[in-house]
């Protein structure tokens, strides 16, 4: 055991030190903003920055003799510990500013932000200090592309081992492909695209009618597909079709693979999107769901005219399918099973390599192709049927990995639901909250629906959902592999 700690855990703790120190330095930004706004939270952030930075420096110095190149096992452990500990340290300003809240509540809140889930235990958001709301949104923006990707880009200590970090952090089954030959260059390329989309989104929100403060805050939670807002009424606060349209456009953009954005930008051609089968499937599914929801809402008289039905359907469907979780209306009370359709769409719609959650569209496409291949083999046992998506061959290794991932994902939802039921949660809230947490959607149904909060849940229930959020954001295997005996073998 001691040898395992020396070889596996101690090098990870050394690498985690600079990550925590850098995160502590980031708290100086909301501290400065709080000072300019005179909102009373400046010392909360300074304490948070000091404790976090000091912890990082101590970890780095204490475990410096164990510094070494990262392997796959180091990568998985570093990613999981980074997200878990950064969310814990991020609670410090919130706990100091809201002493009546428990650690479990604030840990749920910060994990929800970092994993871009968007669920909240807070009410009275309109009256919180601007810097506290800014911190929640900033955490979402950081989590959107992954804190470890940022670390790979700026911390040379990860060296060649950064490849293992990227593999553990990036989403989707096709993790081996890269945009550039070096991992650090890949990370910087992704962030270049992320910064560019963020800038355009903020400007678009402002010209659509938002104050610059709201434009910047909601840009952060739009491009990250987080759904965290600075208002209790979410996007209903703005009551603006123009603002809603901007949100829809950027939710669609950020639901696509960011690697695809990079390719389209580098080639200066939008045809890259038309040639990508996953991006086409993402947009086509959105279109079908929006049309279906519009017709149902209009036919059932939920809205008096087709225009209102379309506007509300377009926003709510895109928000749910992209796992963002913004709300203008309470779609959980819509008729004919629409809430279930929207909730399930969060599990399958977004592209791998996007800031969205869920199974990812590419996995669903592989599953469908695999099912078609099995049907063919039943009818023609000797037929040779290669598995392809968009003309590209998918190996059996990837197909089996997708099947395993989907099975584990389904069991995680079931396990989370049963665990919540065991704590006394109603069936509707237990099932929908589990799905909404592991897909990083945020709102579920019932009391935890689009216009509700998770405030009524116990600390134990919040802990269960917090784990599901982390597992879903890190694509399950990254977290669950830590609980296997093989991982800890010398």
C-alpha positions in Angstrom: 0.0 0.0 0.0 2.8 2.4 0.9 4.5 1.7 -2.4 1.2 2.4 -4.2 0.9 5.8 -2.5 4.5 6.7 -3.4 4.1 5.7 -7.0 0.5 6.7 -7.7 -1.0 9.2 -5.2 2.0 11.3 -4.2 3.0 12.4 -7.7 -0.7 13.3 -8.3 -0.7 15.4 -5.2 2.4 17.2 -6.4 0.8 17.9 -9.7 -2.4 19.0 -8.0 -0.5 21.7 -6.0 0.0 24.2 -8.9 -3.6 23.6 -10.1 -4.9 24.6 -6.7 -2.5 27.5 -6.5 -3.6 28.8 -9.9 -7.3 28.4 -8.9 -6.7 30.3 -5.7 -5.2 33.1 -7.8 -8.3 33.2 -9.9 -10.3 34.2 -6.8 -8.6 37.5 -6.9 -10.7 38.4 -9.9 -14.0 38.3 -8.1 -12.3 39.9 -5.1 -11.3 42.9 -7.3 -14.8 43.0 -8.7 -16.4 43.0 -5.3 -14.1 45.8 -4.2 -15.2 48.0 -7.2 -18.8 47.2 -6.6 -18.5 47.6 -2.8 -20.8 44.6 -2.3 -19.3 43.4 1.0 -17.8 40.1 -0.3 -14.2 41.2 -1.0 -12.8 39.6 2.2 -14.7 36.4 1.5 -12.8 36.0 -1.8 -9.5 37.1 -0.3 -9.7 34.4 2.4 -10.7 31.9 -0.2 -7.7 32.9 -2.4 -5.3 32.7 0.5 -6.4 29.3 1.8 -6.5 27.7 -1.7 -3.2 29.1 -2.8 -1.5 28.2 0.4 -2.9 24.6 0.1 -1.6 24.3 -3.4 1.9 25.6 -2.6 2.2 23.2 0.4 1.1 20.2 -1.7 3.6 21.1 -4.4 6.5 21.5 -1.9 5.7 18.5 0.3 5.4 16.1 -2.5 8.0 17.6 -4.8 10.4 14.6 -4.3 7.7 12.4 -5.9 7.4 14.4 -9.1 7.3 12.2 -12.2 5.8 11.9 -15.7 2.1 11.2 -15.7 0.7 7.8 -16.8 -2.9 6.8 -17.6 -3.6 6.0 -13.9 -2.1 9.3 -12.8 -4.3 11.1 -15.3 -7.6 9.6 -14.1 -6.8 10.2 -10.5 -5.6 13.8 -11.1 -8.7 14.7 -13.1 -11.1 13.3 -10.5 -9.2 14.8 -7.5 -8.9 18.2 -9.3 -12.6 18.5 -9.9 -13.6 17.3 -6.4 -11.1 19.5 -4.5 -11.5 22.6 -6.6 -15.3 22.5 -6.1 -14.6 22.1 -2.3 -12.2 25.1 -2.2 -14.7 27.1 -4.4 -17.2 26.9 -1.5 -15.1 29.1 0.8 -16.4 32.5 -0.4 -19.9 31.2 -0.5 -19.8 29.7 3.0 -18.3 32.9 4.4 -20.9 35.1 2.7 -23.8 32.8 3.5 -23.0 31.3 7.0 -26.5 29.8 7.3 -25.7 27.3 4.5 -24.2 23.9 5.0 -21.1 22.7 3.3 -23.1 20.0 1.5 -25.4 22.7 0.0 -22.5 24.9 -1.1 -20.5 21.9 -2.4 -23.5 21.0 -4.5 -23.7 24.6 -5.7 -20.1 24.8 -6.8 -20.0 21.3 -8.3 -23.1 22.2 -10.2 -21.4 25.3 -11.6 -18.1 23.5 -12.4 -19.7 20.6 -14.0 -22.0 23.0 -15.9 -25.1 21.3 -14.5 -26.9 24.4 -13.5 -29.0 23.1 -10.5 -29.0 25.5 -7.5 -29.9 25.4 -3.9 -30.1 29.2 -3.7 -33.0 31.6 -3.9 -33.0 35.4 -3.9 -30.4 35.4 -6.6 -31.3 38.9 -7.7 -30.3 40.2 -4.2 -27.0 38.3 -3.9 -23.8 40.4 -4.1 -22.8 40.8 -7.8 -19.4 39.2 -7.1 -21.0 36.1 -5.7 -23.2 35.7 -8.8 -20.2 36.5 -10.9 -18.2 33.7 -9.1 -21.0 31.2 -9.8 -21.0 32.1 -13.5 -17.2 32.2 -13.7 -17.0 28.7 -12.3 -19.4 27.5 -15.0 -17.3 29.2 -17.7 -14.1 27.5 -16.4 -15.8 24.2 -16.2 -17.1 24.4 -19.7 -14.0 23.3 -21.4 -12.4 21.7 -18.4 -10.0 23.0 -15.8 -7.5 20.3 -16.7 -7.4 21.3 -20.3 -6.5 24.7 -19.1 -3.8 23.2 -16.9 -2.4 21.3 -19.8 -2.2 24.5 -21.8 -0.4 26.6 -19.1 1.4 24.2 -16.7 4.5 22.7 -18.2 5.0 20.4 -15.2 2.5 18.0 -16.8 4.9 17.5 -19.7 4.4 14.6 -22.0 2.1 13.1 -19.4 -0.4 15.8 -20.3 -1.6 13.4 -23.0 -3.1 11.2 -20.3 -4.8 14.2 -18.7 -6.4 15.2 -22.0 -7.6 11.6 -22.6 -9.3 11.5 -19.2 -10.8 14.9 -19.5 -12.2 15.1 -23.1 -15.6 13.7 -23.9 -16.8 11.2 -26.3 -15.6 7.7 -27.5 -13.1 9.0 -30.1 -10.6 10.5 -27.8 -7.4 9.6 -29.7 -7.8 12.2 -32.5 -6.1 15.5 -32.0 -6.3 18.9 -33.6 -2.6 19.5 -33.4 0.4 17.2 -32.9 1.1 18.5 -29.3 -1.4 18.3 -26.4 -0.7 21.7 -25.1 -1.2 23.2 -28.6 -4.5 21.3 -28.8 -5.6 22.8 -25.5 -4.7 26.3 -26.6 -6.5 25.8 -29.9 -9.7 24.8 -28.0 -9.5 27.7 -25.7 -8.9 30.1 -28.6 -12.2 29.0 -30.1 -13.8 29.1 -26.6 -12.7 32.7 -26.0 -13.8 33.8 -29.5 -17.3 32.3 -29.1 -17.5 33.8 -25.6 -16.6 37.3 -26.9 -19.1 37.2 -29.7 -21.9 35.8 -27.4 -21.4 38.6 -24.8 -21.6 41.3 -27.5 -24.7 39.7 -29.0 -26.4 39.6 -25.7 -25.6 43.3 -25.1 -27.0 44.4 -28.4 -30.1 42.2 -27.9 -30.9 44.3 -24.8 -28.9 43.0 -21.9 -26.9 45.3 -19.6 -23.2 44.6 -20.0 -23.1 42.9 -16.5 -25.8 40.5 -17.4 -24.4 40.0 -20.9 -21.1 38.9 -19.5 -22.5 36.7 -16.8 -24.9 34.9 -19.0 -22.4 34.6 -21.8 -20.3 32.5 -19.4 -23.2 30.2 -18.6 -24.4 30.0 -22.2 -21.2 29.0 -23.9 -20.5 26.5 -21.1 -24.1 25.2 -21.5 -24.4 25.6 -17.7 -27.7 27.3 -17.2 -26.6 29.1 -14.0 -28.2 32.5 -13.9 -28.1 35.6 -11.8 -31.9 35.8 -11.5 -34.5 33.7 -9.8 -36.7 33.8 -13.0 -33.8 32.6 -15.1 -34.2 33.9 -18.7 -37.8 34.8 -18.0 -36.4 37.8 -16.2 -35.5 39.4 -19.5 -38.8 38.8 -21.2 -37.2 39.4 -24.6 -37.5 37.4 -27.8 -34.2 38.9 -29.1 -32.3 37.7 -25.9 -33.9 34.3 -26.2 -32.9 34.0 -29.9 -29.3 34.8 -29.1 -29.3 32.2 -26.4 -30.8 29.6 -28.8 -28.1 30.3 -31.4 -25.2 30.0 -29.0 -26.6 26.9 -27.3 -26.7 25.3 -30.7 -23.2 26.4 -31.5 -21.8 25.2 -28.2 -23.7 21.9 -28.5 -21.4 21.1 -31.5 -17.9 19.6 -31.2 -15.4 22.4 -30.5 -12.9 20.5 -32.6 -15.3 21.0 -35.5 -15.4 24.7 -34.9 -11.6 24.7 -35.0 -11.5 22.8 -38.3 -14.1 25.1 -39.8 -12.2 28.2 -38.7 -8.9 26.9 -39.9 -10.3 26.0 -43.3 -12.4 29.2 -43.4 -15.3 27.0 -44.6 -18.7 26.3 -43.1 -18.9 23.1 -45.2 -17.0 21.2 -42.4 -20.3 21.2 -40.4 -22.3 19.8 -43.4 -19.8 17.0 -43.7 -19.9 16.0 -40.1 -22.6 13.4 -39.4 -22.8 14.1 -35.7 -23.3 17.8 -36.1 -26.0 17.2 -38.7 -27.8 14.7 -36.4 -27.6 17.2 -33.5 -29.3 20.0 -35.6 -31.8 17.6 -37.2 -32.9 16.2 -33.8 -33.4 19.8 -32.5 -35.5 20.7 -35.6 -37.7 17.6 -35.2 -38.2 18.2 -31.4 -39.0 21.9 -31.9 -41.5 21.2 -34.6 -43.1 18.4 -32.6 -43.3 20.6 -29.4 -44.7 23.6 -31.3 -47.5 21.5 -32.8 -48.4 19.9 -29.5 -48.4 23.2 -27.6 -50.5 24.9 -30.2 -52.9 22.0 -30.7 -53.5 21.7 -27.0 -54.1 25.4 -26.6 -51.1 26.0 -24.2 -50.4 29.1 -26.3 -52.9 31.2 -28.3 -51.0 31.4 -31.5 -48.4 29.4 -33.5 -45.7 32.1 -33.0 -45.8 32.0 -29.2 -45.8 28.2 -29.3 -42.8 28.2 -31.6 -40.8 30.7 -29.6 -41.3 28.9 -26.3 -40.8 25.5 -27.8 -37.6 26.6 -29.6 -36.0 28.0 -26.4 -37.1 25.2 -24.0 -36.2 22.3 -26.4 -32.8 23.8 -27.2 -32.1 24.5 -23.5 -33.0 21.0 -22.5 -31.4 19.1 -25.4 -28.2 21.0 -25.0 -28.2 20.3 -21.3 -28.1 24.0 -20.5 -31.2 24.3 -18.3 -32.2 27.9 -18.9 -35.9 28.5 -18.5 -38.5 31.0 -19.7 -41.5 28.9 -18.8 -42.1 25.8 -16.7 -41.9 23.1 -19.4 -42.3 20.3 -16.8 -46.1 20.9 -16.8 -46.5 20.7 -20.6 -48.9 18.1 -22.0 -48.6 14.8 -23.8 -45.3 13.7 -22.3 -43.3 16.6 -23.6 -41.5 17.0 -20.3 -40.3 13.4 -20.5 -39.2 14.0 -24.1 -37.2 17.1 -23.2 -35.6 15.4 -20.2 -34.5 12.3 -22.2 -33.3 14.6 -25.0 -30.6 15.9 -22.6 -29.2 12.4 -22.5 -28.6 11.9 -26.3 -28.5 15.2 -28.2 -25.2 17.1 -27.8 -22.0 16.3 -29.7 -18.9 14.8 -28.3 -16.3 17.5 -27.7 -19.0 20.1 -26.9 -19.6 21.7 -23.5 -22.8 19.6 -23.2 -23.4 16.5 -21.1 -25.2 13.2 -21.6 -24.3 10.1 -23.6 -23.4 12.3 -26.6 -24.8 11.9 -30.1 -21.9 10.0 -31.5 -22.5 7.2 -29.0 -26.2 7.1 -29.9 -25.3 6.8 -33.6 -22.9 4.0 -32.9 -25.5 2.2 -30.9 -28.1 2.5 -33.6 -25.6 1.3 -36.3 -24.7 -1.6 -34.0 -28.3 -2.6 -33.6 -28.8 -2.4 -37.4 -25.8 -4.7 -37.8 -27.2 -7.2 -35.4 -30.5 -7.3 -37.2 -28.6 -7.9 -40.5 -26.6 -10.8 -38.8 -29.9 -12.4 -37.6 -31.2 -12.5 -41.2 -27.9 -13.1 -43.0 -25.5 -14.8 -40.6 -22.6 -14.9 -43.0 -22.9 -11.2 -44.1 -19.9 -9.0 -43.7 -21.2 -5.7 -42.3 -18.6 -3.2 -41.1 -19.7 -0.6 -38.6 -19.4 2.9 -40.1 -20.6 6.3 -39.1 -20.4 9.1 -41.8 -18.2 6.8 -44.0 -15.7 6.2 -41.2 -15.0 2.7 -39.9 -15.8 2.2 -36.2 -13.7 -0.6 -34.7 -15.2 -3.3 -32.5 -13.1 -2.0 -29.6 -14.9 1.4 -29.8 -18.3 -0.3 -30.3 -17.9 -2.5 -27.2 -16.6 0.5 -25.2 -19.8 2.4 -26.2 -22.0 -0.5 -25.2 -20.2 -0.7 -21.8 -20.4 3.0 -21.2 -24.1 3.1 -22.0 -24.8 0.2 -19.7 -22.9 1.8 -16.9 -24.6 5.1 -17.5 -28.0 3.5 -17.3 -27.1 1.6 -14.1 -25.8 4.9 -12.6 -29.2 6.6 -13.3 -30.9 3.6 -11.7 -28.6 3.5 -8.8 -29.0 7.2 -8.2 -32.8 6.9 -8.4 -32.9 4.0 -5.9 -30.5 5.8 -3.5 -32.7 8.9 -3.6 -35.9 6.8 -3.1 -34.2 5.2 -0.1 -33.7 8.6 1.5 -37.4 9.4 1.1 -37.5 11.4 -2.1 -40.7 11.1 -4.3 -40.3 8.9 -7.4 -40.7 11.8 -9.9 -38.1 14.0 -8.2 -35.7 11.0 -7.6 -35.8 9.8 -11.2 -35.7 13.2 -12.9 -33.1 14.6 -10.6 -30.8 11.6 -11.3 -31.1 12.0 -15.0 -30.7 15.8 -14.8 -27.6 15.5 -12.7 -25.7 12.8 -14.6 -26.5 14.5 -17.9 -25.5 17.9 -16.4 -28.9 19.3 -17.4 -29.8 20.8 -14.0 -33.6 21.1 -13.7 -35.6 17.9 -13.5 -39.4 17.7 -12.8 -41.6 18.4 -9.9 -40.1 20.4 -7.1 -36.7 20.3 -8.8 -38.2 21.5 -12.2 -37.2 24.4 -14.4 -38.8 27.0 -12.1 -37.8 25.2 -8.8 -34.6 24.6 -6.9 -32.9 21.8 -5.0 -33.2 23.7 -1.8 -35.7 21.3 -0.2 -33.3 18.3 -0.5 -31.4 16.9 2.5 -27.6 17.0 2.7 -27.5 13.2 1.9 -29.6 13.7 -1.2 -27.5 16.6 -2.4 -24.4 14.4 -1.9 -25.8 11.7 -4.1 -26.6 14.2 -6.9 -23.2 15.9 -6.5 -21.5 12.5 -7.1 -23.7 11.9 -10.2 -22.8 15.4 -11.5 -19.1 14.7 -11.2 -19.4 11.2 -12.7 -21.5 12.5 -15.6 -19.1 15.5 -16.3 -16.0 13.2 -16.3 -17.8 10.6 -18.5 -18.3 8.0 -15.7 -15.3 5.7 -16.5 -12.8 8.4 -15.3 -14.5 8.3 -11.8 -15.6 4.7 -11.6 -12.2 3.3 -12.5 -10.9 4.7 -9.2 -13.2 2.2 -7.3 -11.7 -0.9 -9.0 -9.1 -3.1 -7.4 -7.0 -3.1 -10.5 -6.5 0.6 -10.3 -4.8 0.5 -7.0 -2.6 -2.5 -7.7 1.1 -1.8 -7.4 
